[in-house]
């Protein structure tokens, strides 16, 4: 009625009258039984029956032989009848008094409580009472049952119980027998007929509007995902769209559905929509998670990028603080230790180091005149080979190259120049790279004074005693395969050639200058230019060479002879006797 729904009253039997007959204080069966048990003197079951017949003689649900002497179904002084909802039940009062007293002496309870068995001890908590303590009279069995039933009803009232009513088809537990009388009795006793009549006359389902809208809004496109109007209007939209307006009633706070078929249809429509909704929710949740992950990744990359810029800035500032005054330093920052670069900048740092080396080389070369730069290039080529391996290689003096064309080495320069011009016009070379007086030995172990002329295309041997006349054709520079020099101060130089006949020389000059380093620089530089590869140069005390197709060993010995250097044979070894001043 509080929801404003019209309803039809259904008559049904209220079992409260039977409950009051049994348990009503001072007037119920249990109260009369307890009163009889508490009386002094000999109390019998017959006296208990007479007391009930006197106090309940006007109750239409109670009958005894005293109240109705004509009822032959009841025995005198023994039986009484209670008319229950499901039918009449005849009770015999024999043993009621003894069973209700449930006499159990306190000493026996204390005995069981003091048992060593914990289970027995827990069953008799009343035994904990001391003998000297004053105790109340123990409750009767009927009162104890009444108290238990009240506690059970209170527990059920605090819950939302769902009753399952079980019907026994027969008494013999057979799956093929159906006792119609027994089943009808159970149906009547359980009140199922009234329950069905109430359900038919009322509404099978009721739910608050907000819960209904939340549960079934997904079956209507106008209410999904959120309804912007009143809750009851959203509920009406759902019902109207499904075509169930004639089977529902709208209360003040709840919707009432009459037939279960309507509820089943709503649930079925909800189940059909659920997979698509689940997919939608999964898609949205996955999208949200993916967007969150993407934002996290973007944040990570942003932090990494900012951190890399920070490290790069720190590295640049560190380099600036260390190399800021490199221009004014004597070595232009060669001795400065580079700061440790970030991992991502290591390739770039290598480029920076090379750029610094090129700038340093530029700063050094900028102090060298254009005329001196070819000589510096030769010294660099010779230094790559000889530094740390030969004691002196003449890098402190000026390298002039064509010494036979200078008067400090050759007093007859005109003869030499005339012969060189003739060879230039004949063989077509461009210029003389190196020339010098030498001591030369051959495959016959003969030592002779000669001149060596190295041009950009050929190597010539000239006879210094015959106006520098060429001794045969020139050897092409492409035939050179390597060089060998000694680590000492002597001027031994071996030019290895293809064909098995190397040039074994000892450089000579009037002022005793070191010129082996210059010869190595000239040959290696030119071979690198024409062959695009480095020439192999050996620095060793015991050299080997090929003369006349045979391998020979060449060593250097210092001597006190003042006649100048000379090659001699000692067994199978050629020895350069180098004067020791």
Buried (B, 14 or more C-beta within 10 A) or exposed (E): EEBEBEEEEEEEEEEEBBEBBBBEEEEBBBBBBBBBBEEEEEBBBBBBBBBBBEBBEEBEBBBBBBBBEEEEEBEEBBBBBBBBBBEEEEBEBBEBBEEBBBEEEBEEBBEBBEBEEEEEBEEBEEBEBEEEEEEEEBEBBBBEBBEEEEEEEEEEEEEEEEEEEEEEBEEEEEEEEEBEEBBEEBBBEBBEEBBEBEEEEBBBBBBBBEEBBBBBBBBBEEBBEEBEEEBBEBBBBBBEBBEBEEBBBBBEBBBBBBBEEBBEBBEEBBEEBEEEBEEBEEEEEEEEEEEEEEEEEEEEEEEEEEEBEEBBEEBEEBBEEBBEEBEEEEEBBEEBEBBEBBEEBEEEBEEBEEEBEEBBEEEEEEEEEEEBEEBBEBBEBBBEBBEEEBEEBBBEEEBBBBBBBEEEBBEEBEBBBEBBEEBBEEBEBEEBBBBBBBBBBBBEEEBBEBBBBBBEBBBBBBBBEEEBEBBEEBBEBEEBBBBBBBBBBBBBBBBBBEEBBBBBBBBBBEEEBBBBBBBBBBBBBBBEEEEEEEBEBBBEEEBBBBBEEEEBBBBBEBBEEEEEBBBBBEEEEBBBBBBEE
